[in-house]
Amino acid sequence: MSKKIPNPNGRRGNEDHYTLIDKILHVLEKFGLNSKAEFGIKIDDNKKRFADAVGLDENNNIVEIHQVGRTNKDGSPVIRERRAITDIEKATKLKVIFHALMLILVVTIGFWIYQNL
């Protein structure tokens, strides 16, 4: 009997997650930044967090950090995302830009319904 794997892509998320990350990477490149996905950020000697997307300047310094994830009903990031954002912000002293995955899905579904009326 095969066991259902809840997230076969691991921390990369599902297809919608990495599609949005690819779009963010494209925008970062348009603004002249080098872009990297799943960028490891050292939190302390024993821990690393991975930002979904980062923009790097010409000296490979991080200038933008983006995180994509699910939200609670009130629109705030789920606890897993809040913890990652807090850790990354403390380590880098930069503000993490959060992209709500559910909002993107709602807009995409709404647009599809509008086109198919």
MARLUMDREN-167280 format. One record per residue (C-alpha): residue in one letter; y, z, x. Coordinates in pm, whole numbers. Example, Ala and Ser with C-alpha at 12.3 -4.5 7.8 and 13.67 -1.06 7.14 Angstrom:
2
{"A"; {-450; 780; 1230}}
{"S"; {-106; 714; 1367}}
//
This chain:
117
{"M"; {0; 0; 0}}
{"S"; {338; -98; 144}}
{"K"; {610; 162; 155}}
{"K"; {958; 62; 31}}
{"I"; {1206; 78; 316}}
{"P"; {1544; 193; 177}}
{"N"; {1746; 16; 443}}
{"P"; {1547; -228; 656}}
{"N"; {1860; -315; 860}}
{"G"; {1918; 44; 973}}
{"R"; {2277; 143; 1042}}
{"R"; {2390; -220; 1011}}
{"G"; {2369; -182; 634}}
{"N"; {2280; -446; 380}}
{"E"; {2392; -808; 367}}
{"D"; {2719; -726; 185}}
{"H"; {2797; -468; 454}}
{"Y"; {2763; -701; 749}}
{"T"; {2924; -993; 562}}
{"L"; {3236; -780; 522}}
{"I"; {3217; -673; 887}}
{"D"; {3201; -1040; 991}}
{"K"; {3517; -1107; 787}}
{"I"; {3694; -815; 956}}
{"L"; {3590; -944; 1299}}
{"H"; {3732; -1285; 1210}}
{"V"; {4068; -1134; 1109}}
{"L"; {4085; -929; 1430}}
{"E"; {4031; -1249; 1631}}
{"K"; {4307; -1423; 1431}}
{"F"; {4545; -1147; 1544}}
{"G"; {4455; -1215; 1908}}
{"L"; {4223; -920; 1959}}
{"N"; {3874; -929; 2103}}
{"S"; {3639; -809; 1831}}
{"K"; {3312; -621; 1855}}
{"A"; {3068; -507; 1588}}
{"E"; {2859; -190; 1607}}
{"F"; {3075; -62; 1891}}
{"G"; {2948; 262; 2044}}
{"I"; {3206; 536; 2088}}
{"K"; {3116; 841; 2296}}
{"I"; {3189; 1152; 2089}}
{"D"; {3070; 1403; 2348}}
{"D"; {2818; 1416; 2631}}
{"N"; {2521; 1399; 2394}}
{"K"; {2650; 1204; 2094}}
{"K"; {2768; 855; 2018}}
{"R"; {2903; 712; 1692}}
{"F"; {2908; 343; 1613}}
{"A"; {3217; 191; 1457}}
{"D"; {3140; -107; 1234}}
{"A"; {3415; -318; 1394}}
{"V"; {3675; -267; 1663}}
{"G"; {3966; -472; 1793}}
{"L"; {4018; -463; 2169}}
{"D"; {4327; -565; 2366}}
{"E"; {4321; -783; 2678}}
{"N"; {4228; -476; 2888}}
{"N"; {3938; -389; 2652}}
{"N"; {4118; -83; 2515}}
{"I"; {4043; -6; 2153}}
{"V"; {4348; -75; 1936}}
{"E"; {4185; -92; 1590}}
{"I"; {3875; 71; 1444}}
{"H"; {3721; -34; 1113}}
{"Q"; {3447; 137; 914}}
{"V"; {3279; -16; 608}}
{"G"; {3091; 198; 361}}
{"R"; {3014; 325; 18}}
{"T"; {3244; 550; -177}}
{"N"; {3218; 836; -423}}
{"K"; {3327; 784; -783}}
{"D"; {3678; 900; -688}}
{"G"; {3705; 627; -424}}
{"S"; {3670; 855; -121}}
{"P"; {3416; 765; 149}}
{"V"; {3072; 925; 110}}
{"I"; {3005; 1226; 333}}
{"R"; {2815; 1024; 596}}
{"E"; {3118; 796; 639}}
{"R"; {3369; 1084; 636}}
{"R"; {3179; 1258; 916}}
{"A"; {3165; 940; 1124}}
{"I"; {3535; 871; 1067}}
{"T"; {3631; 1226; 1164}}
{"D"; {3422; 1215; 1482}}
{"I"; {3559; 874; 1585}}
{"E"; {3921; 971; 1515}}
{"K"; {3888; 1291; 1719}}
{"A"; {3730; 1107; 2012}}
{"T"; {3972; 812; 2019}}
{"K"; {4292; 965; 1876}}
{"L"; {4316; 649; 1661}}
{"K"; {4316; 617; 1283}}
{"V"; {4002; 456; 1141}}
{"I"; {4063; 192; 875}}
{"F"; {3806; 238; 597}}
{"H"; {3692; -52; 379}}
{"A"; {3524; 50; 55}}
{"L"; {3214; -161; 7}}
{"M"; {3185; -92; -366}}
{"L"; {3540; -213; -430}}
{"I"; {3459; -541; -256}}
{"L"; {3145; -579; -469}}
{"V"; {3337; -509; -791}}
{"V"; {3604; -767; -702}}
{"T"; {3338; -1022; -604}}
{"I"; {3142; -967; -926}}
{"G"; {3463; -983; -1134}}
{"F"; {3564; -1309; -967}}
{"W"; {3217; -1457; -1030}}
{"I"; {3235; -1359; -1400}}
{"Y"; {3586; -1509; -1428}}
{"Q"; {3469; -1839; -1271}}
{"N"; {3170; -1859; -1503}}
{"L"; {3344; -1792; -1835}}
//
